[in-house]
Amino acid sequence: MIEKLRIRAFMGVGASIDSPQGDGEGTALYPLVDNAIVPPFLQPLEVFFRMANTKSQKKRNRQNEKARARNRAVRSELKTRDANALEAAAAGDADAANAALRDAQKRIDMAASKGLLHKSTASRRKSRLAKQVAKTLG
């Protein structure tokens, strides 16, 4: 599924990756996932770290990768819910803003109950969001 794709990249004036003489071009390795170039911050960690020697560590690496993907999705959803609440408040619709605020607070509580956020962090985020929505609504 993951293969390496060599891409020619313009390096500008000076030395390049391939030649220290500075021909202006160099190559860089990027993983190719399902025929799409994936930026490094979105790549699975297995692309960079292949150190497991034991069966249990290989399993642990698979579990960590699944948890990482799940946690990223939840964090992204939290940001989206916060933005939806603030957007509804900015539109001036108090009912929609309060509904979006309740939904965002519910998701924050769920993330805290699953261990994604510390309970103090969850409480602080809910409080700050409620203050922002109240301030925006006036």
WOWOJO-V625998 format. One record per backbone hydrogen bond with DSSP energy under -1.0 kcal/mol. NH is the residue of the N-H (numbers start at 1). CO is the residue of the C=O. If there is no record, write none. Layout:
NH,CO
NH,CO
This chain:
3,32
5,30
7,28
9,26
11,24
16,19
22,19
26,9
28,7
30,5
32,3
33,36
36,33
38,31
42,39
43,40
47,44
48,45
49,45
58,54
59,55
60,56
61,57
62,58
63,59
64,60
65,61
66,62
67,63
68,64
69,65
70,66
71,67
72,68
73,69
74,70
75,71
76,72
77,73
78,74
79,75
80,76
81,77
82,78
83,79
84,80
85,81
86,82
87,83
88,84
89,85
90,86
91,87
92,89
93,88
94,92
97,93
98,94
99,95
100,96
101,97
102,98
103,99
104,100
105,101
106,102
107,103
108,104
109,105
110,106
111,107
112,108
113,109
114,110
116,111
117,111
122,118
123,119
124,120
125,121
126,122
127,123
128,124
129,125
130,126
131,127
132,128
133,129
134,130
135,131
136,132
137,133
138,134
